[in-house]
Amino acid sequence: MTTPNADSLMKIGQLKKPYGIKGWLWVFSETEEREAIFSYSPWWMKTATGFKPLTVTDWRKQGSGIVAQFEQVPDRNIAETMNGVSIWIDKDSLPETEEDEYYWSDLVGLSVINKQQECLGTIKELFETGAHPIMKVVPSKDSIDDEPRMIPWHKQTVDVVDLAAGQMIVDWERDF
């Protein structure tokens, strides 16, 4: 298996604490439906020496979370060293998005500009709150001020997403 180019990878989850004594680990999934993380392959883990394959041999729901066993993690001693390791996939293995659908990883780094043509910063991350996702927008060199902002990802807020131009137009005033 050829190691992928880091630029073509997208983070989809993270390994957490060990579960049991046989090398199983809790898996935090960043996919919309948590179990969908197992429909993507191959997985890559980010290590100090680059990206290495991470092969799922078994997984299951456990309470409100999910746990998995990996070919590369034969026992609990190895599992103890894996907490916090991020899980990545090649973007080419993802299904195409529908019109007006985006992968969050494609939105991170976009400049956010309001209808008054003021740059509010760049998207650092998106996270789910229950009602709707939130974009964490941080100041950039082009920002009108040094204020970080939390802007809802909502059809009434987001007017235009232009991935090619690297920007998003929002209905959001600077002092909201």
C-alpha positions as MATLAB code, in Angstrom:
seq = 'MTTPNADSLMKIGQLKKPYGIKGWLWVFSETEEREAIFSYSPWWMKTATGFKPLTVTDWRKQGSGIVAQFEQVPDRNIAETMNGVSIWIDKDSLPETEEDEYYWSDLVGLSVINKQQECLGTIKELFETGAHPIMKVVPSKDSIDDEPRMIPWHKQTVDVVDLAAGQMIVDWERDF';
ca = [
       0.000    0.000    0.000;
       1.498    3.339   -1.041;
       1.586    6.054    1.595;
      -0.713    8.862    0.424;
       0.212   12.488   -0.086;
      -0.661   14.323    3.170;
      -2.480   17.034    1.153;
      -4.964   14.461   -0.145;
      -5.922   13.276    3.359;
      -8.870   14.282    5.512;
      -9.221   13.691    9.255;
     -12.304   11.627   10.112;
     -11.734   10.667   13.723;
      -9.433    9.970   16.620;
      -8.465    7.022   18.774;
      -9.229    7.371   22.467;
      -8.543    5.290   25.578;
      -8.088    1.506   25.492;
     -11.152   -0.687   26.004;
     -10.522   -4.017   27.709;
      -7.279   -6.013   27.644;
      -7.145   -7.223   24.023;
      -6.047   -3.987   22.339;
      -9.483   -2.538   21.565;
      -9.770    1.274   21.569;
     -12.571    3.785   21.824;
     -13.020    5.606   18.510;
     -14.233    9.194   18.253;
     -15.884    9.600   14.837;
     -16.155   12.971   13.094;
     -18.527   11.575   10.453;
     -22.152   12.756   10.451;
     -23.389    9.288   11.421;
     -20.807    7.903   13.847;
     -20.767    4.333   12.551;
     -20.237    5.585    8.975;
     -16.547    6.002    9.813;
     -16.192    2.231    9.268;
     -17.483    2.481    5.691;
     -14.329    4.361    4.636;
     -11.027    2.678    3.910;
      -8.146    2.520    3.979;
      -7.516    4.352    7.235;
      -4.241    6.122    7.970;
      -2.895    7.149   11.357;
      -0.693   10.187   11.794;
       2.534    9.316   13.627;
       5.745   11.189   14.414;
       7.331    9.524   11.368;
       4.473   10.169    8.932;
       1.255    8.392    7.973;
       0.968    4.648    8.625;
      -1.865    2.244    7.709;
      -4.476    1.503   10.388;
      -6.497   -1.630    9.624;
      -9.808   -2.277   11.413;
     -10.281   -5.996   12.168;
     -13.476   -5.642   14.230;
     -15.726   -2.943   15.696;
     -18.995   -2.548   17.573;
     -21.226   -0.074   19.376;
     -20.459    0.026   23.084;
     -22.933    2.012   25.185;
     -23.160    5.460   23.598;
     -19.805    5.114   21.799;
     -17.935    2.786   19.465;
     -14.883    0.600   19.997;
     -12.612   -1.079   17.486;
      -9.787   -3.571   17.199;
      -6.876   -3.032   14.804;
      -4.336   -5.264   13.096;
      -1.568   -2.880   14.245;
      -2.662   -2.968   17.935;
      -2.230   -6.544   19.225;
      -2.661   -5.858   22.960;
      -3.512   -3.338   25.660;
       0.137   -2.253   26.083;
       0.214   -0.981   22.487;
      -3.339    0.409   22.851;
      -2.140    2.516   25.822;
       0.202    4.371   23.436;
      -2.530    5.099   20.865;
      -4.757    7.548   22.799;
      -5.090   10.749   20.746;
      -3.859    9.296   17.435;
      -5.828   10.866   14.560;
      -7.547    8.811   11.848;
      -7.317    9.956    8.215;
      -8.636    8.813    4.843;
      -7.808    9.792    1.288;
     -10.332   12.372    0.049;
     -10.575   10.424   -3.225;
     -12.327    7.598   -1.355;
     -15.220    9.889   -0.375;
     -18.469    9.984   -2.323;
     -19.111   13.115   -4.381;
     -21.138   15.775   -2.553;
     -24.490   17.007   -3.828;
     -24.940   20.629   -4.861;
     -24.844   22.875   -1.745;
     -23.267   20.028    0.287;
     -19.736   20.326    1.616;
     -17.264   18.333    3.617;
     -16.286   20.336    6.680;
     -12.621   19.777    5.863;
     -13.171   21.691    2.589;
     -14.541   24.699    4.512;
     -11.672   24.991    7.013;
      -9.360   27.798    5.918;
     -11.949   29.708    3.866;
     -12.053   33.495    4.319;
     -15.369   34.642    5.774;
     -16.692   37.893    4.324;
     -19.939   39.571    5.333;
     -22.420   41.377    3.072;
     -20.754   44.675    4.017;
     -17.588   43.314    2.298;
     -15.721   43.096    5.637;
     -13.406   40.145    6.197;
     -14.343   38.520    9.522;
     -11.445   36.022    9.484;
     -10.942   32.420    8.421;
     -12.746   29.233    9.416;
     -10.607   27.340   11.934;
     -13.066   24.513   12.627;
     -16.702   23.461   12.572;
     -18.466   21.609   15.349;
     -21.931   20.276   16.079;
     -24.082   21.812   18.825;
     -27.345   19.964   18.351;
     -29.371   22.768   16.740;
     -26.920   23.305   13.870;
     -23.177   23.295   13.247;
     -21.076   26.276   14.324;
     -18.119   27.740   12.430;
     -15.278   28.979   14.610;
     -13.879   31.961   12.708;
     -10.508   33.316   13.833;
      -8.818   36.599   12.909;
      -6.557   36.624    9.851;
      -4.197   39.251    8.420;
      -7.117   40.620    6.340;
      -9.672   40.744    9.203;
     -11.422   43.965   10.166;
     -10.527   43.300   13.827;
      -8.920   40.732   16.149;
     -12.205   39.216   17.328;
     -12.819   35.473   17.060;
     -16.419   34.671   16.103;
     -18.823   31.749   16.373;
     -21.107   31.835   13.326;
     -23.916   29.316   12.806;
     -23.773   27.186    9.661;
     -27.333   27.826    8.535;
     -29.057   28.691    5.253;
     -30.107   32.062    6.720;
     -26.477   32.870    7.609;
     -24.387   31.348    4.807;
     -25.113   33.004    1.456;
     -22.341   31.783   -0.861;
     -19.596   29.173   -0.565;
     -16.940   29.599   -3.238;
     -14.349   26.869   -2.729;
     -12.430   27.919   -5.863;
     -12.055   31.494   -4.556;
     -11.408   30.266   -1.019;
     -14.172   32.318    0.527;
     -17.635   32.288    2.033;
     -20.118   35.178    2.059;
     -22.224   35.366    5.224;
     -25.123   37.461    6.463;
     -23.343   38.357    9.695;
     -22.453   41.828   10.900;
     -19.133   42.530   12.606;
     -20.719   43.297   15.986;
     -23.027   40.236   16.236;
];
